[in-house]
Amino acid sequence: MRRFALLWVAGLAVPGTCLGGQDVEADTLTDSTVQAAVRAIVDELYRRRDPRHDWDPVPWNPDRDGQSSQVGGYTPLVVLALLHAGESYQEPRLREAIDRLEHATLSGTYAVAVRTHVWALLPDKFAGRLAQDTRWIVERFQGGPGGWSYEQPSRSGWYDNSLAQYGALALWEAAKRGVPVADRYWQRLEQRFIENQFPDGGWNYRANQPVSGSMTAAGLTTLFITQDLLHARDAVDLDDRPQYPYEQAIDRGLRWMDEHFSVAGNPGKNTYFFYYLYGVERVGLASGYASFGGRDWFRAGAAAIINRLCTVDAGSGAVSMRRASSRSGAVQVRRLAFALLFLSRGRVPLALNKLMVPGIAWNNRPRDVANLTHWISRETETQLNWQIVSLDDEPESWLDASVLYLASDERLPWSAPGADGARLGEPLRKLRRYLDLGGLLLAVGEGPRPAFARSLEQAGSAMYPQLTWRRLPRDHPAYSLLYTARGKRPRLRGLSNGVRDLIILASGMDLPAIFQARNTKAAAAWTTAAHVYLYASEMNHPRQRLDRHVPLESHRSDAGHGRTRTILRATHDGNWNPEPLALEVFAGTIHLDISVSDHPLAEIAAVDPPPELVLVCGIEHREFTAAQQRAVKEYVDAGGVILFETPGGRGDFTRGAEAMATALFGIPVRRLVDTRIITGDGLPGSSNLSRIDYRPYAQQVFAVRETTPRLRGLVIDGQPRVLFSREDISNALLDQPCWFVAGYSPSAARALLTNILHHASKLREP
C-alpha cells in the first residue's frame, strides 16, 4: 500500500488500556457513553483545527501526511465526520471550513470523493458543488481497471480496491441526492469486485497482497450498492431463479466476515484499524446485518474505539480523550475522524428489525426493509437505520428497533404449540416475550399464496388464545395516522391486547415486492407501513440503537435487595392482565425486591400473608360482583391498599371502579395531590411527584399541558387506601414507545408506582 493510504486510512493501532479510567464492555455499553465519546471527539477535533488551514497539515510532509496529490483531503474527512455527529454546517468553525472547501482545488481521488460526501449532506444550495464533484469522479473513472487512480491524471497507474470503494461511495451519495450516474459505471464496478474476490470470499488491497477485513468490507459494501442500484427488480418474482453472480459473491463475503470479524485489529492486516472499522460500519449499514460471527458489530466496535481513544471515569462515567495516543497530530485527526464516523453513523436509531428465521424464505426481497426505511427517513426528515436480527438472539435485543418485520411466502415451521399441546415451542416463546415486552410485529405475506398468513394467524392464536384476530377498520392508525393513504390499501388484520396492537398482518398485496422495486406509485403501501412505524415509535421517537432497557434473560439476577414488597394482581373475567410483563420490567429497573402473584379478586381478603398492594386492571366498564365488593372492603378495612387502573388510558374500567368504591365505602373520590403518595413526605426512597410528566398522546387527549398527577382515591383513616388511575401506568412500565397510550411517561409511572409501594408498605408496618 502506498504511503498515502497508510497515513490516510488509519493511523496506528494503539493499546486498549484506558489511563486513569475503566474499560467499557461491549455487552453493557450504553448509548450515553457512546454519545459522551462522540462529544469528546467532536471537541477534540475542534481543538485540533487551525483557523487558517482547518484540519490539513501545513506544510504538507509526504513522509508524514501522504501523497501530495491528496492535499486538502483531511478537511473534508473531518467535516464529514462532524456533520454525521450532528454538528450544524452553520457552526462558525464548520462554516469557515466549508467555505474553503467550496473554493479548494483538489486533485486526489480520496479528497474529492470525501468532499462529495460533504455536499450530499448539505442543503440544496450546495447541489451545484455536488454535481461538479460527481462529474469530476465520473470523468476520471477508468473502465479498463474498473476504478480510479490516486491522482488525476494518473501517474502511477495503480487502481486498487480502496480507491474503487471510495469512488463508489461518493457516486452512491450523489445518486441518493438525485444526481444521475449511468448504469455502466455501477456495472463495471460490480464486475471488478466479483472478478477479484478470493475463493474464500475475501478481498485484498491489490494483487499479491493478503486478504484483509478492511478490503473485504470494501468489496461487500460496493456489491450491496450495485445490488441496490442495478438489481432492484431481480427479486420481485418469487418463482425459482438461479442465484446471480453478485448474490453468490455477497454470500461468500458475508461468510468471510462471519469467520474473521474482530475488533482486536484489522483481520489479515492488523493495521489501519480505524479505517477497517469504518468499513465494517459501511457494510453493516448497507447489508443490514446486526452481527458478524455472532457479535454485534456496533457494540463491539464502539467499545473498542472508546477503549483505544478515551478514558471513562469509573465513578461518574464521564468520557475524556486520551492525550498520548498517537505519534503526531495529523495521524490523530484521521483516527478521530474515522472513529467519529463509526460511532455517529452506527448509533442512528433503528426503525425496523428484519427477523431472520431458519427454515423459511425470510429474505426473498433483500432490499425491502432498506428501501422502506429510506422512504420513512426521507419523509420524516429523520436519520433512521434498519438491521437484520436472528431468531437465535434473545428477544430483549429486538427491542432496539420500533418494529419487528417478518415476511415470507412460506408457512411458518413453528405455528403451533409444542408436542405436549400446552407449552409453546422455543420460537413462539421468544416471540411472545418480545411482544409482551412492548414489541410490535409487522408480518407480511408475500406472493399470491396464503400459507404464510394462515400460519402466522395460527401462531398468534397459539401465543394468545384469549385474544381474537380482527380485520383492521379504515380508521385504524395504520391507515390514517399521519399521511393520507391513496389508492388501493393493503388488507390488514390485527391482534391486540386491548392496550395496543401486538401483531399487524398484511396480506393480499405483496408489500415486500413494492418496497423491493421502489414502486412509489403504490402510495398506500408505503404510507401504511410508515404508519405502523410511527405508531410503534410514538410518532417518530425511536430508541437509540444501544438502549437496552430490559435486562436480557441470561443477564437477569434473582438476588434480593432487602425487604420484599408483595403485589397481588387480581384476576377477574375481564381483561385483567393486558401487559403481563409490566411488573417484571418494573422490578428490574428499581432497587426494590418485588414478589408478584395472581389471585381472584373475590378472594383477595383471604390471602395470607396479606399483600401490601393489590393491583386491579381492566379496560372496559364492568360490574363487580357482590363477592368481589366484599373482598375489596375486607381487604382495605384490614389495612390493605388497592389500585384500580385502566392500562392504555382508554376505557371506562376505572370510572366504573370509582362508582363501585364510592358506594361501597360511602366516601367521595378526590385528587391525591396533597398526600404522601405524591409528595413523598415521610416515605424513604420516594420522590416528590407534585410535577409529573405524561406521554405525548396523553397531552393531546388532555388538550392542555398537564404537569399535575391525576391519581385519585379514597382517603380512609387519614390515608389513601383505595387508588384510581384512569391514566395508563402498566404500559409505561414497559418503557417502550407506543402511540395512543394515554398516561404517565415511563419514568413518571415507575416513580408513581414506587411511591405507592412505599406508602402501602408503611401502612403495613406494626
Secondary structure, DSSP 8 states (H G I E B T S, - for coil): --HHHHHHTT--------TTS----TTT--HHHHHHHHHHHHHHHHHH-BTTTBTS-SS--HHHH--GGGTT-HHHHHHHHHHHTT--TTSHHHHHHHHHHHH----BHHHHHHHHHHHHHS-GGGHHHHHHHHHHHHHT-BTTTTB--SBSS-SS----HHHHHHHHHHHHHHHHTT----HHHHHHHHHHHHHT--TTS-EESSTTS-EEHHHHHHHHHHHHHHHHHH-TTTTT--S-----HHHHHHHHHHHHHHHH--SSS-TTT---HHHHHHHHHHHHHHH-BSEETTEEHHHHHHHHHHHHHEEE-TTT--EEE-SSS-SSHHHHHHHHHHHHHHHHHHTS-EEEEEEE-TTS---SSTTHHHHHHHHHHHHHT---EEEEEETTS-GGGGGGEEEEEEEESS--TT-S--TTSSS--HHHHHHHHHHHTT--EEEEE-SS--HHHHHHHHHHHHH-TTS--EE--TTSHHHHSSS---SS--EEEEEE-SSSEEEEEEESS-HHHHHHTT-TT-HHHHHHHHHHHHHHTTTT----TT---S--GGG------SSEEEEEEEE-SS---SSTTHHHHHHHHSS-EEEEEEEEGGGGGG-SS--SEEEEE-SS-----HHHHHHHHHHHHTT-EEEEE-TTS-SSHHHHHHHHHHHHHT---EE-TTSHHHH-TT-TT----SS--B-HHHHHHHSS---S---EEEEETTEEEEEEESSB-HHHHTT---TT--BB-HHHHHHHHHHHHHHHHHHH--
